[in-house]
């Protein structure tokens, strides 16, 4: 039986690739945009804060849901 939560979360599955794609572009944007390295700094800071928030959120969800690791992997790859 599927949890209704799964019906809402799969579109977020591919979001982790957006960070990599953005960081690839940061080097070029730093050369051509007037913000220069300030843009890279802002994006890097946002990515670090976002990545740091993932671990405690995963821990909280795992304590509540008690899903096996395979389900988390499926959820991460869906979408």
N, C-alpha and C positions, 0 to 999 in steps of 0.2 A: 504494500500500500504506500502510495507516495504522499509525502507531506505537502500541504498547500504552499509551503514556503518555497519549494523547488520550482513552482510555476512562476514565481516572481524573480528569482535570482539568476537563471541561466544567461540572460543578456549581459550580465556583468562578468561572465566568464572570460571573455577575451580582453578585458580592460588592462590586464597586466602587460600586454604587448604595446599599449599606447605609450607607456613610460619609455620603453626602449626606442620606439619610433621618434618620440619627442627629443630624447637625448641625442639621437643621431643628427637631428636637424639643428640642435643648439649650437654646434660648432660653426655651422654656416651662418646662422642668424647672428651670432656674436660678431661676425666679420662685416655683415652688411646692414644690420639694424642700428639705429642711433643709440640704443640702450647699451650696446656692446656687451661686456662681461656682466653687467648688472642683470641682463636677461638670463644668462646662464646661471647666475647665482640664485635668482628668484626661482627658476624652474628646479634647480638642484635642491634647494631648501624645501620646496613643496613636495618633491619626490621623496626626500628623506623623512619628512613628517608623515607622509602617507604610508610609506613602508614601515615605519616604526609603529603606526597604529594597527597594522594588519595582525601582528602577533598577539597582542592582548585581545583583539576582537575574535580571532580564531579560537583562542583559549576559552573565552566566555561562551562562544557558540558551542564549542565541543563539550563544555561542562553541562550545558542545557540540553543539547540534542543527543549526545553520546553516539554519534554516527561512527561507523567503521571508516578507516582511512580511505578505502576504495570509493566510498560515496563522495568524500571530499575531493578526491582526484577527479571523479566524474563531473562533479559540479564545476571545478576549475576549468575543465576542458570543454564544457558545454558552452554553446553560444558562439 
